[in-house]
Amino acid sequence: MRVSQRRFEELARQQQGQLSPPTFASIGPIRRKHSLRDFAIIGFGLTLAVLVAGGVLGYVNVRHLATNEQQVAHTREVILKLEALLSTVKDAETGAAGLPARSG
């Protein structure tokens, strides 16, 4: 067992000698300097995205508002017609109550 452990340690030392630890040069450039033009392009893109998203949301909200206004107007029209019908029924009941019963 000790022989195999020594052999393992020897192989590990040999491999450590062959493999060099990674360096920044071997990984490649980590940082890139951005120019003012790059930031301007990114800023313009973000601004454009926000404006487009705002425009789309605004359009959707205006459409929902128009639909809601139509539904409110229709509901008011139905309520007015129901009130007129109820008034007519009450008038008919009141008028019928004042008349003598017809004999047949």
N, CA, C and O atoms as a GROMACS GRO file, in nm:
protein
  416
    1MET      N    1   0.083  -0.118   0.000
    1MET     CA    2   0.000   0.000   0.000
    1MET      C    3   0.088   0.125   0.000
    1MET      O    4   0.059   0.223  -0.069
    2ARG      N    5   0.196   0.120   0.078
    2ARG     CA    6   0.285   0.234   0.080
    2ARG      C    7   0.353   0.254  -0.054
    2ARG      O    8   0.380   0.368  -0.094
    3VAL      N    9   0.380   0.145  -0.122
    3VAL     CA   10   0.443   0.155  -0.254
    3VAL      C   11   0.349   0.224  -0.351
    3VAL      O   12   0.391   0.311  -0.428
    4SER      N   13   0.224   0.189  -0.348
    4SER     CA   14   0.128   0.252  -0.439
    4SER      C   15   0.107   0.398  -0.402
    4SER      O   16   0.086   0.482  -0.490
    5GLN      N   17   0.112   0.431  -0.274
    5GLN     CA   18   0.096   0.571  -0.233
    5GLN      C   19   0.215   0.653  -0.280
    5GLN      O   20   0.198   0.765  -0.328
    6ARG      N   21   0.339   0.596  -0.266
    6ARG     CA   22   0.458   0.667  -0.315
    6ARG      C   23   0.452   0.685  -0.466
    6ARG      O   24   0.488   0.790  -0.518
    7ARG      N   25   0.406   0.582  -0.533
    7ARG     CA   26   0.396   0.589  -0.681
    7ARG      C   27   0.296   0.698  -0.720
    7ARG      O   28   0.319   0.774  -0.814
    8PHE      N   29   0.185   0.704  -0.648
    8PHE     CA   30   0.082   0.806  -0.675
    8PHE      C   31   0.138   0.946  -0.652
    8PHE      O   32   0.116   1.037  -0.732
    9GLU      N   33   0.211   0.963  -0.542
    9GLU     CA   34   0.269   1.094  -0.512
    9GLU      C   35   0.372   1.133  -0.617
    9GLU      O   36   0.381   1.250  -0.656
   10GLU      N   37   0.450   1.037  -0.664
   10GLU     CA   38   0.550   1.065  -0.767
   10GLU      C   39   0.483   1.106  -0.897
   10GLU      O   40   0.527   1.202  -0.962
   11LEU      N   41   0.377   1.036  -0.937
   11LEU     CA   42   0.303   1.073  -1.058
   11LEU      C   43   0.240   1.211  -1.044
   11LEU      O   44   0.237   1.288  -1.140
   12ALA      N   45   0.190   1.242  -0.927
   12ALA     CA   46   0.128   1.373  -0.904
   12ALA      C   47   0.231   1.484  -0.918
   12ALA      O   48   0.203   1.588  -0.978
   13ARG      N   49   0.354   1.462  -0.863
   13ARG     CA   50   0.461   1.563  -0.876
   13ARG      C   51   0.500   1.580  -1.021
   13ARG      O   52   0.525   1.692  -1.064
   14GLN      N   53   0.508   1.472  -1.097
   14GLN     CA   54   0.545   1.480  -1.238
   14GLN      C   55   0.441   1.559  -1.317
   14GLN      O   56   0.474   1.643  -1.401
   15GLN      N   57   0.315   1.531  -1.288
   15GLN     CA   58   0.209   1.601  -1.361
   15GLN      C   59   0.205   1.748  -1.323
   15GLN      O   60   0.176   1.833  -1.407
   16GLN      N   61   0.233   1.780  -1.198
   16GLN     CA   62   0.236   1.921  -1.157
   16GLN      C   63   0.347   1.994  -1.230
   16GLN      O   64   0.333   2.112  -1.263
   17GLY      N   65   0.456   1.927  -1.254
   17GLY     CA   66   0.566   1.990  -1.327
   17GLY      C   67   0.530   2.014  -1.473
   17GLY      O   68   0.575   2.112  -1.532
   18GLN      N   69   0.451   1.926  -1.530
   18GLN     CA   70   0.414   1.939  -1.671
   18GLN      C   71   0.304   2.043  -1.691
   18GLN      O   72   0.303   2.112  -1.793
   19LEU      N   73   0.214   2.053  -1.597
   19LEU     CA   74   0.102   2.145  -1.611
   19LEU      C   75   0.137   2.276  -1.541
   19LEU      O   76   0.169   2.279  -1.423
   20SER      N   77   0.129   2.381  -1.617
   20SER     CA   78   0.153   2.511  -1.555
   20SER      C   79   0.019   2.570  -1.515
   20SER      O   80  -0.082   2.548  -1.583
   21PRO      N   81   0.017   2.644  -1.408
   21PRO     CA   82  -0.109   2.705  -1.367
   21PRO      C   83  -0.154   2.808  -1.470
   21PRO      O   84  -0.071   2.872  -1.533
   22PRO      N   85  -0.283   2.823  -1.487
   22PRO     CA   86  -0.330   2.918  -1.587
   22PRO      C   87  -0.291   3.060  -1.548
   22PRO      O   88  -0.294   3.099  -1.431
   23THR      N   89  -0.255   3.135  -1.648
   23THR     CA   90  -0.221   3.275  -1.627
   23THR      C   91  -0.320   3.359  -1.704
   23THR      O   92  -0.395   3.309  -1.787
   24PHE      N   93  -0.320   3.490  -1.676
   24PHE     CA   94  -0.410   3.579  -1.748
   24PHE      C   95  -0.376   3.581  -1.897
   24PHE      O   96  -0.466   3.599  -1.980
   25ALA      N   97  -0.252   3.564  -1.930
   25ALA     CA   98  -0.213   3.564  -2.072
   25ALA      C   99  -0.269   3.440  -2.142
   25ALA      O  100  -0.308   3.448  -2.258
   26SER      N  101  -0.272   3.327  -2.071
   26SER     CA  102  -0.323   3.206  -2.135
   26SER      C  103  -0.476   3.207  -2.145
   26SER      O  104  -0.532   3.144  -2.235
   27ILE      N  105  -0.542   3.278  -2.055
   27ILE     CA  106  -0.688   3.285  -2.059
   27ILE      C  107  -0.733   3.380  -2.170
   27ILE      O  108  -0.834   3.354  -2.235
   28GLY      N  109  -0.661   3.485  -2.191
   28GLY     CA  110  -0.699   3.583  -2.292
   28GLY      C  111  -0.734   3.713  -2.224
   28GLY      O  112  -0.731   3.724  -2.102
   29PRO      N  113  -0.767   3.813  -2.304
   29PRO     CA  114  -0.797   3.943  -2.244
   29PRO      C  115  -0.924   3.936  -2.161
   29PRO      O  116  -1.028   3.892  -2.209
   30ILE      N  117  -0.915   3.980  -2.039
   30ILE     CA  118  -1.029   3.978  -1.948
   30ILE      C  119  -1.112   4.103  -1.965
   30ILE      O  120  -1.234   4.098  -1.973
   31ARG      N  121  -1.044   4.214  -1.969
   31ARG     CA  122  -1.116   4.341  -1.980
   31ARG      C  123  -1.090   4.403  -2.115
   31ARG      O  124  -0.982   4.391  -2.173
   32ARG      N  125  -1.193   4.468  -2.162
   32ARG     CA  126  -1.181   4.540  -2.288
   32ARG      C  127  -1.220   4.683  -2.260
   32ARG      O  128  -1.319   4.710  -2.193
   33LYS      N  129  -1.142   4.772  -2.310
   33LYS     CA  130  -1.175   4.912  -2.290
   33LYS      C  131  -1.286   4.949  -2.387
   33LYS      O  132  -1.276   4.925  -2.507
   34HIS      N  133  -1.390   5.007  -2.333
   34HIS     CA  134  -1.502   5.050  -2.416
   34HIS      C  135  -1.486   5.197  -2.447
   34HIS      O  136  -1.444   5.277  -2.363
   35SER      N  137  -1.518   5.231  -2.567
   35SER     CA  138  -1.508   5.371  -2.606
   35SER      C  139  -1.640   5.442  -2.574
   35SER      O  140  -1.741   5.378  -2.545
   36LEU      N  141  -1.636   5.571  -2.580
   36LEU     CA  142  -1.756   5.650  -2.555
   36LEU      C  143  -1.863   5.618  -2.660
   36LEU      O  144  -1.982   5.624  -2.630
   37ARG      N  145  -1.821   5.584  -2.779
   37ARG     CA  146  -1.914   5.549  -2.887
   37ARG      C  147  -1.992   5.421  -2.851
   37ARG      O  148  -2.112   5.411  -2.876
   38ASP      N  149  -1.921   5.324  -2.791
   38ASP     CA  150  -1.989   5.200  -2.750
   38ASP      C  151  -2.100   5.229  -2.649
   38ASP      O  152  -2.210   5.177  -2.660
   39PHE      N  153  -2.068   5.314  -2.551
   39PHE     CA  154  -2.168   5.349  -2.450
   39PHE      C  155  -2.283   5.429  -2.511
   39PHE      O  156  -2.397   5.414  -2.469
   40ALA      N  157  -2.253   5.512  -2.607
   40ALA     CA  158  -2.358   5.591  -2.673
   40ALA      C  159  -2.453   5.499  -2.749
   40ALA      O  160  -2.574   5.518  -2.747
   41ILE      N  161  -2.397   5.400  -2.816
   41ILE     CA  162  -2.480   5.305  -2.892
   41ILE      C  163  -2.568   5.224  -2.797
   41ILE      O  164  -2.686   5.204  -2.823
   42ILE      N  165  -2.509   5.178  -2.686
   42ILE     CA  166  -2.586   5.102  -2.587
   42ILE      C  167  -2.696   5.190  -2.528
   42ILE      O  168  -2.810   5.146  -2.512
   43GLY      N  169  -2.662   5.315  -2.495
   43GLY     CA  170  -2.761   5.407  -2.439
   43GLY      C  171  -2.874   5.435  -2.536
   43GLY      O  172  -2.990   5.440  -2.497
   44PHE      N  173  -2.839   5.453  -2.664
   44PHE     CA  174  -2.941   5.478  -2.766
   44PHE      C  175  -3.032   5.357  -2.780
   44PHE      O  176  -3.154   5.371  -2.792
   45GLY      N  177  -2.973   5.238  -2.778
   45GLY     CA  178  -3.054   5.116  -2.790
   45GLY      C  179  -3.150   5.101  -2.673
   45GLY      O  180  -3.266   5.066  -2.692
   46LEU      N  181  -3.101   5.126  -2.552
   46LEU     CA  182  -3.188   5.116  -2.435
   46LEU      C  183  -3.298   5.221  -2.438
   46LEU      O  184  -3.413   5.192  -2.405
   47THR      N  185  -3.263   5.343  -2.479
   47THR     CA  186  -3.364   5.449  -2.488
   47THR      C  187  -3.470   5.412  -2.591
   47THR      O  188  -3.590   5.429  -2.566
   48LEU      N  189  -3.428   5.361  -2.704
   48LEU     CA  190  -3.522   5.321  -2.808
   48LEU      C  191  -3.613   5.208  -2.759
   48LEU      O  192  -3.733   5.209  -2.785
   49ALA      N  193  -3.555   5.113  -2.687
   49ALA     CA  194  -3.636   5.001  -2.634
   49ALA      C  195  -3.740   5.052  -2.536
   49ALA      O  196  -3.855   5.006  -2.537
   50VAL      N  197  -3.701   5.146  -2.450
   50VAL     CA  198  -3.795   5.200  -2.352
   50VAL      C  199  -3.906   5.277  -2.422
   50VAL      O  200  -4.023   5.266  -2.384
   51LEU      N  201  -3.870   5.356  -2.523
   51LEU     CA  202  -3.971   5.433  -2.595
   51LEU      C  203  -4.069   5.343  -2.670
   51LEU      O  204  -4.190   5.367  -2.668
   52VAL      N  205  -4.018   5.240  -2.734
   52VAL     CA  206  -4.106   5.147  -2.806
   52VAL      C  207  -4.198   5.075  -2.709
   52VAL      O  208  -4.318   5.062  -2.733
   53ALA      N  209  -4.140   5.027  -2.598
   53ALA     CA  210  -4.223   4.957  -2.498
   53ALA      C  211  -4.328   5.052  -2.442
   53ALA      O  212  -4.444   5.012  -2.424
   54GLY      N  213  -4.290   5.176  -2.414
   54GLY     CA  214  -4.386   5.274  -2.363
   54GLY      C  215  -4.495   5.304  -2.463
   54GLY      O  216  -4.612   5.318  -2.427
   55GLY      N  217  -4.458   5.313  -2.590
   55GLY     CA  218  -4.557   5.338  -2.694
   55GLY      C  219  -4.655   5.225  -2.709
   55GLY      O  220  -4.775   5.246  -2.724
   56VAL      N  221  -4.604   5.104  -2.705
   56VAL     CA  222  -4.691   4.987  -2.716
   56VAL      C  223  -4.786   4.980  -2.596
   56VAL      O  224  -4.905   4.956  -2.612
   57LEU      N  225  -4.731   5.000  -2.477
   57LEU     CA  226  -4.816   4.995  -2.358
   57LEU      C  227  -4.918   5.109  -2.359
   57LEU      O  228  -5.033   5.090  -2.319
   58GLY      N  229  -4.875   5.226  -2.406
   58GLY     CA  230  -4.969   5.338  -2.415
   58GLY      C  231  -5.082   5.308  -2.512
   58GLY      O  232  -5.198   5.338  -2.484
   59TYR      N  233  -5.049   5.249  -2.626
   59TYR     CA  234  -5.150   5.214  -2.726
   59TYR      C  235  -5.248   5.112  -2.669
   59TYR      O  236  -5.369   5.126  -2.686
   60VAL      N  237  -5.195   5.012  -2.602
   60VAL     CA  238  -5.282   4.909  -2.542
   60VAL      C  239  -5.373   4.972  -2.437
   60VAL      O  240  -5.491   4.939  -2.431
   61ASN      N  241  -5.318   5.061  -2.354
   61ASN     CA  242  -5.399   5.126  -2.251
   61ASN      C  243  -5.508   5.213  -2.312
   61ASN      O  244  -5.619   5.216  -2.260
   62VAL      N  245  -5.478   5.284  -2.420
   62VAL     CA  246  -5.578   5.368  -2.486
   62VAL      C  247  -5.689   5.281  -2.544
   62VAL      O  248  -5.807   5.316  -2.536
   63ARG      N  249  -5.652   5.166  -2.602
   63ARG     CA  250  -5.754   5.076  -2.656
   63ARG      C  251  -5.844   5.022  -2.544
   63ARG      O  252  -5.965   5.014  -2.560
   64HIS      N  253  -5.783   4.985  -2.431
   64HIS     CA  254  -5.863   4.936  -2.318
   64HIS      C  255  -5.954   5.047  -2.265
   64HIS      O  256  -6.069   5.021  -2.230
   65LEU      N  257  -5.903   5.167  -2.260
   65LEU     CA  258  -5.983   5.280  -2.213
   65LEU      C  259  -6.102   5.303  -2.305
   65LEU      O  260  -6.214   5.324  -2.258
   66ALA      N  261  -6.080   5.298  -2.437
   66ALA     CA  262  -6.189   5.317  -2.532
   66ALA      C  263  -6.293   5.206  -2.518
   66ALA      O  264  -6.414   5.232  -2.520
   67THR      N  265  -6.247   5.084  -2.503
   67THR     CA  266  -6.339   4.971  -2.485
   67THR      C  267  -6.420   4.988  -2.356
   67THR      O  268  -6.541   4.965  -2.355
   68ASN      N  269  -6.352   5.028  -2.249
   68ASN     CA  270  -6.422   5.048  -2.122
   68ASN      C  271  -6.525   5.160  -2.133
   68ASN      O  272  -6.634   5.150  -2.078
   69GLU      N  273  -6.491   5.267  -2.203
   69GLU     CA  274  -6.586   5.378  -2.220
   69GLU      C  275  -6.708   5.333  -2.298
   69GLU      O  276  -6.820   5.374  -2.268
   70GLN      N  277  -6.689   5.248  -2.400
   70GLN     CA  278  -6.801   5.196  -2.476
   70GLN      C  279  -6.890   5.109  -2.387
   70GLN      O  280  -7.013   5.117  -2.395
   71GLN      N  281  -6.829   5.027  -2.304
   71GLN     CA  282  -6.908   4.941  -2.215
   71GLN      C  283  -6.985   5.024  -2.112
   71GLN      O  284  -7.099   4.991  -2.080
   72VAL      N  285  -6.924   5.130  -2.061
   72VAL     CA  286  -6.992   5.217  -1.965
   72VAL      C  287  -7.110   5.287  -2.032
   72VAL      O  288  -7.219   5.295  -1.974
   73ALA      N  289  -7.088   5.338  -2.154
   73ALA     CA  290  -7.197   5.404  -2.226
   73ALA      C  291  -7.312   5.307  -2.252
   73ALA      O  292  -7.429   5.344  -2.236
   74HIS      N  293  -7.281   5.184  -2.292
   74HIS     CA  294  -7.385   5.085  -2.317
   74HIS      C  295  -7.460   5.052  -2.189
   74HIS      O  296  -7.582   5.039  -2.190
   75THR      N  297  -7.388   5.038  -2.078
   75THR     CA  298  -7.451   5.007  -1.950
   75THR      C  299  -7.546   5.119  -1.908
   75THR      O  300  -7.656   5.093  -1.860
   76ARG      N  301  -7.502   5.244  -1.926
   76ARG     CA  302  -7.589   5.357  -1.893
   76ARG      C  303  -7.716   5.357  -1.979
   76ARG      O  304  -7.824   5.387  -1.930
   77GLU      N  305  -7.701   5.323  -2.106
   77GLU     CA  306  -7.816   5.318  -2.197
   77GLU      C  307  -7.915   5.210  -2.151
   77GLU      O  308  -8.036   5.232  -2.152
   78VAL      N  309  -7.863   5.094  -2.112
   78VAL     CA  310  -7.949   4.986  -2.064
   78VAL      C  311  -8.021   5.028  -1.936
   78VAL      O  312  -8.140   5.001  -1.920
   79ILE      N  313  -7.948   5.093  -1.845
   79ILE     CA  314  -8.009   5.139  -1.719
   79ILE      C  315  -8.121   5.239  -1.747
   79ILE      O  316  -8.227   5.232  -1.685
   80LEU      N  317  -8.098   5.332  -1.838
   80LEU     CA  318  -8.203   5.431  -1.872
   80LEU      C  319  -8.326   5.363  -1.929
   80LEU      O  320  -8.439   5.400  -1.895
   81LYS      N  321  -8.306   5.264  -2.016
   81LYS     CA  322  -8.420   5.192  -2.073
   81LYS      C  323  -8.494   5.112  -1.966
   81LYS      O  324  -8.617   5.106  -1.968
   82LEU      N  325  -8.420   5.052  -1.874
   82LEU     CA  326  -8.486   4.978  -1.766
   82LEU      C  327  -8.565   5.072  -1.674
   82LEU      O  328  -8.675   5.038  -1.632
   83GLU      N  329  -8.508   5.190  -1.644
   83GLU     CA  330  -8.580   5.287  -1.562
   83GLU      C  331  -8.706   5.335  -1.631
   83GLU      O  332  -8.810   5.353  -1.567
   84ALA      N  333  -8.698   5.355  -1.764
   84ALA     CA  334  -8.818   5.397  -1.840
   84ALA      C  335  -8.924   5.287  -1.837
   84ALA      O  336  -9.042   5.315  -1.821
   85LEU      N  337  -8.881   5.163  -1.852
   85LEU     CA  338  -8.974   5.050  -1.849
   85LEU      C  339  -9.036   5.036  -1.710
   85LEU      O  340  -9.157   5.014  -1.698
   86LEU      N  341  -8.957   5.050  -1.607
   86LEU     CA  342  -9.008   5.042  -1.470
   86LEU      C  343  -9.108   5.154  -1.444
   86LEU      O  344  -9.210   5.133  -1.379
   87SER      N  345  -9.078   5.273  -1.494
   87SER     CA  346  -9.170   5.386  -1.477
   87SER      C  347  -9.302   5.359  -1.549
   87SER      O  348  -9.410   5.389  -1.496
   88THR      N  349  -9.294   5.302  -1.668
   88THR     CA  350  -9.415   5.270  -1.743
   88THR      C  351  -9.497   5.164  -1.669
   88THR      O  352  -9.619   5.175  -1.662
   89VAL      N  353  -9.432   5.065  -1.614
   89VAL     CA  354  -9.503   4.960  -1.541
   89VAL      C  355  -9.569   5.018  -1.416
   89VAL      O  356  -9.683   4.984  -1.385
   90LYS      N  357  -9.498   5.106  -1.345
   90LYS     CA  358  -9.555   5.168  -1.225
   90LYS      C  359  -9.674   5.256  -1.262
   90LYS      O  360  -9.776   5.255  -1.193
   91ASP      N  361  -9.661   5.331  -1.372
   91ASP     CA  362  -9.773   5.413  -1.417
   91ASP      C  363  -9.893   5.325  -1.453
   91ASP      O  364 -10.006   5.361  -1.422
   92ALA      N  365  -9.869   5.214  -1.516
   92ALA     CA  366  -9.978   5.125  -1.554
   92ALA      C  367 -10.044   5.066  -1.429
   92ALA      O  368 -10.167   5.052  -1.423
   93GLU      N  369  -9.962   5.030  -1.331
   93GLU     CA  370 -10.018   4.976  -1.207
   93GLU      C  371 -10.100   5.082  -1.134
   93GLU      O  372 -10.208   5.054  -1.082
   94THR      N  373 -10.046   5.203  -1.130
   94THR     CA  374 -10.116   5.312  -1.062
   94THR      C  375 -10.247   5.344  -1.134
   94THR      O  376 -10.351   5.364  -1.071
   95GLY      N  377 -10.241   5.347  -1.265
   95GLY     CA  378 -10.362   5.376  -1.344
   95GLY      C  379 -10.464   5.266  -1.330
   95GLY      O  380 -10.584   5.293  -1.324
   96ALA      N  381 -10.418   5.141  -1.326
   96ALA     CA  382 -10.510   5.027  -1.314
   96ALA      C  383 -10.570   5.023  -1.176
   96ALA      O  384 -10.683   4.978  -1.160
   97ALA      N  385 -10.499   5.068  -1.078
   97ALA     CA  386 -10.551   5.065  -0.942
   97ALA      C  387 -10.662   5.168  -0.924
   97ALA      O  388 -10.750   5.150  -0.840
   98GLY      N  389 -10.659   5.276  -1.000
   98GLY     CA  390 -10.761   5.379  -0.987
   98GLY      C  391 -10.888   5.348  -1.063
   98GLY      O  392 -10.991   5.411  -1.039
   99LEU      N  393 -10.884   5.252  -1.154
   99LEU     CA  394 -11.001   5.220  -1.234
   99LEU      C  395 -11.085   5.115  -1.164
   99LEU      O  396 -11.032   5.028  -1.095
  100PRO      N  397 -11.218   5.123  -1.183
  100PRO     CA  398 -11.303   5.018  -1.126
  100PRO      C  399 -11.281   4.887  -1.200
  100PRO      O  400 -11.249   4.887  -1.319
  101ALA      N  401 -11.298   4.779  -1.132
  101ALA     CA  402 -11.280   4.648  -1.190
  101ALA      C  403 -11.387   4.626  -1.298
  101ALA      O  404 -11.503   4.661  -1.279
  102ARG      N  405 -11.347   4.568  -1.408
  102ARG     CA  406 -11.442   4.540  -1.516
  102ARG      C  407 -11.519   4.414  -1.488
  102ARG      O  408 -11.463   4.313  -1.445
  103SER      N  409 -11.642   4.422  -1.512
  103SER     CA  410 -11.720   4.300  -1.496
  103SER      C  411 -11.741   4.240  -1.634
  103SER      O  412 -11.768   4.310  -1.731
  104GLY      N  413 -11.728   4.118  -1.641
  104GLY     CA  414 -11.729   4.049  -1.764
  104GLY      C  415 -11.846   4.000  -1.822
  104GLY      O  416 -11.841   3.940  -1.930
   0.00000   0.00000   0.00000
